[in-house]
């Protein structure tokens, strides 16, 4: 695998590229760039970069850095997949000192359960304790099994 640098310096993020990735995802299809910018502004973001500086990966965490952290938008550019970059993006956050005392790291995935299981994620222990309130068009999205 070519050398990849991981950085949480938000000035390095390629917002246009991230927007393109997320707008094409199953979880935020067609998301507006302005919303992506707000998400980035309110999150701890991580980029993965080739030696030439091109961004090939992205992930973000939303957290109070005390009791809860939500891992979101883990994305690896299609041409860089299969090299473990997604796993490393997640591992970076799990090892970060800001999240050392967090009791619960959560995420949602439709198709990457095996990847996250290798990093210690499990199905909900108490699914009957979990609820959600989907708003607007997201409440109307058909189940995409």
Secondary structure per residue as TSV (DSSP state, phi and psi in degrees):
chain	resnum	aa	ss	phi	psi
A	1	X	-	360.0	132.8
A	2	X	-	-62.2	156.6
A	3	X	-	-61.6	130.4
A	4	X	-	-121.9	135.1
A	5	X	E	-105.9	135.9
A	6	X	E	-108.2	130.5
A	7	X	E	-145.0	139.8
A	8	X	-	-102.4	20.3
A	9	X	-	-75.5	106.6
A	10	X	G	-65.8	-20.9
A	11	X	G	-67.6	-17.8
A	12	X	G	-87.6	-14.7
A	13	X	-	-63.5	134.5
A	14	X	-	-91.0	89.8
A	15	X	H	-59.6	-40.3
A	16	X	H	-61.8	-42.4
A	17	X	H	-66.9	-45.2
A	18	X	H	-60.7	-44.5
A	19	X	H	-58.5	-45.2
A	20	X	H	-59.5	-44.2
A	21	X	H	-59.7	-52.1
A	22	X	H	-68.6	-35.4
A	23	X	H	-65.2	-23.0
A	24	X	T	-97.2	1.1
A	25	X	S	-80.3	162.3
A	26	X	S	-75.3	-21.4
A	27	X	S	-93.1	-19.7
A	28	X	S	-139.6	54.6
A	29	X	T	-61.4	129.6
A	30	X	T	71.3	16.1
A	31	X	-	-55.5	141.6
A	32	X	-	-74.1	145.7
A	33	X	H	-58.2	-39.4
A	34	X	H	-60.7	-35.9
A	35	X	H	-69.8	-40.2
A	36	X	H	-60.1	-42.3
A	37	X	H	-62.1	-40.3
A	38	X	H	-66.7	-40.0
A	39	X	H	-61.7	-44.4
A	40	X	H	-63.1	-42.8
A	41	X	H	-63.0	-29.2
A	42	X	T	-101.2	15.1
A	43	X	S	-132.8	164.7
A	44	X	E	-92.5	110.5
A	45	X	E	-105.3	151.6
A	46	X	E	-135.5	131.5
A	47	X	E	-112.7	151.1
A	48	X	E	-113.9	131.4
A	49	X	E	-131.3	139.6
A	50	X	-	-71.7	169.6
A	51	X	T	-59.2	-31.3
A	52	X	T	-80.2	1.0
A	53	X	S	93.4	-7.9
A	54	X	-	-68.0	134.9
A	55	X	E	-81.1	130.0
A	56	X	E	-121.8	-1.9
A	57	X	E	-158.4	161.7
A	58	X	E	-156.8	146.2
A	59	X	E	-157.6	159.5
A	60	X	E	-146.5	156.7
A	61	X	E	-128.5	137.2
A	62	X	E	-110.9	125.5
A	63	X	E	-159.4	154.7
A	64	X	-	-90.2	-3.6
A	65	X	S	59.2	26.1
A	66	X	S	-134.2	-50.1
A	67	X	S	-127.4	-21.1
A	68	X	E	-144.1	141.9
A	69	X	E	-141.6	137.3
A	70	X	E	-116.4	119.6
A	71	X	E	-87.4	129.3
A	72	X	E	-139.7	156.2
A	73	X	E	56.1	40.1
A	74	X	E	-71.3	119.9
A	75	X	E	-141.6	135.1
A	76	X	E	-123.4	130.9
A	77	X	-	-53.2	139.5
A	78	X	G	-52.3	-38.8
A	79	X	G	-73.1	-13.0
A	80	X	G	-109.1	4.9
A	81	X	T	-72.3	159.1
A	82	X	T	84.7	8.9
A	83	X	S	-113.8	5.0
A	84	X	S	86.1	10.2
A	85	X	H	-65.4	-41.3
A	86	X	H	-60.7	-43.6
A	87	X	H	-60.7	-41.9
A	88	X	H	-68.3	-36.3
A	89	X	H	-58.8	-46.4
A	90	X	H	-67.6	-45.3
A	91	X	H	-58.2	-37.7
A	92	X	H	-57.6	-47.1
A	93	X	H	-67.6	-42.2
A	94	X	H	-61.9	-29.2
A	95	X	H	-92.1	-7.6
A	96	X	-	-67.6	133.3
A	97	X	G	-60.1	-27.3
A	98	X	G	-63.4	-20.8
A	99	X	G	-112.0	12.2
A	100	X	T	-60.2	-35.7
A	101	X	T	-98.3	4.6
A	102	X	-	-66.7	129.2
A	103	X	S	-77.0	-34.1
A	104	X	E	-137.9	121.1
A	105	X	E	-105.1	121.5
A	106	X	E	-122.3	163.0
A	107	X	-	-163.0	169.6
A	108	X	-	-128.4	138.8
A	109	X	-	-148.7	146.0
A	110	X	S	-94.8	-30.2
A	111	X	S	-141.5	8.0
A	112	X	-	-121.3	31.2
A	113	X	H	-55.9	-41.8
A	114	X	H	-63.1	-38.6
A	115	X	H	-62.0	-48.9
A	116	X	H	-72.2	-31.4
A	117	X	H	-60.5	-37.2
A	118	X	T	-63.8	-18.4
A	119	X	T	-103.3	9.0
A	120	X	T	100.2	-0.8
A	121	X	-	-76.0	144.6
A	122	X	-	-132.5	164.9
A	123	X	S	-59.2	160.6
A	124	X	-	-55.2	130.1
A	125	X	T	-71.3	-38.3
A	126	X	T	-126.4	69.5
A	127	X	G	-60.8	-25.2
A	128	X	G	-71.8	-9.4
A	129	X	G	-92.4	-11.2
A	130	X	-	-96.4	138.3
A	131	X	-	-141.0	166.9
A	132	X	-	-147.9	161.3
A	133	X	-	-131.3	95.3
A	134	X	-	-80.9	134.1
A	135	X	-	-110.3	157.3
A	136	X	H	49.6	-133.8
A	137	X	H	-65.0	-22.6
A	138	X	H	-70.2	-28.7
A	139	X	H	-69.6	-24.9
A	140	X	H	-94.5	-5.5
A	141	X	S	-64.7	133.9
A	142	X	-	-66.4	151.9
A	143	X	-	-59.9	130.1
A	144	X	-	-109.6	53.0
A	145	X	-	-69.3	360.0
